[in-house]
Amino acid sequence: MSKRAVLEVIALGVEDAVAAEAGGADRLELVTDMAADGLTPPVETFAGIRAAVDISLRVMLRLADGFAAGDADGLVRVAGEMRTAGADEFVLGFLDEHGGPDLAVVERIVAELDGCRWTFHRAIDRAADRDALRKQLADLPGLDAYLTAGSSAGVDDGLAVLVAEAARRGEPGYEPRIMVGGGLRLDHVPRLRAAGIDAFHIGGAARPGGWAAPVSADAVREWRAALDA
């Protein structure tokens, strides 16, 4: 198995996707509306990106800002629509009012995904108990990654948590890959790589011109080089 670190880049449309692939991204996270921290894109956006690039695509399943599920029926419906359109990897994660995983909703969505691989996103960084959340989700089919900064405040604050969790890889609840994202900078990479972390997620870091500008292939290329060093 390749030891190359996974680089995932947020893509809002075809231009982002093409640039990210050209820069060396391994995977895209497809979202819309970054003002709400990333919601489910239109099916047409997925279809356009799928036709434009060959790398893996993970589609966000999130219909409203925040980490409460909200319209569970709508989430299940859009998951089905994306599956029908050909999507086979996803990103999701919802908390209940106590800060635990909203198992009822997550299980409904996962059933609709029918074995597809998926990431539990940064809702883990708002959980009341990260360890308990991991163990509650451990048996759900398809869960292969946690997108996390180690802290709701970002990687600067969460670095020690990320290193500690990486050391538990293989324990019950810790089998999924840690994908670090959320205030991630290039200067964090050496310590994270030394801890055995091999997946990284960037959004704003791929856009030197800000979120109003497209992904820069050169910026992605810089991250690819740093991860491969």
ZINOR-V603478 format. One line per field, one symbol per residue. phi: phi as a letter, one per 30 degrees, with the letter a starting at -180 (. if undefined). Layout:
phi: ???
This chain:
phi: .dcdddccbdbcaddedddddddjdcacccbbhddcijcdddeddedddedcbcddbccdcacaejcddidddddddddddddddjdbbbbalbcddcicdddededddddddhjddacdddeedcddbdddeeddcecddjdbacdaciaddjdedceddddddddcejdejcddddcdajidbedddedddddjdbbbbbbddcbedjddcdeceddddddeddddd
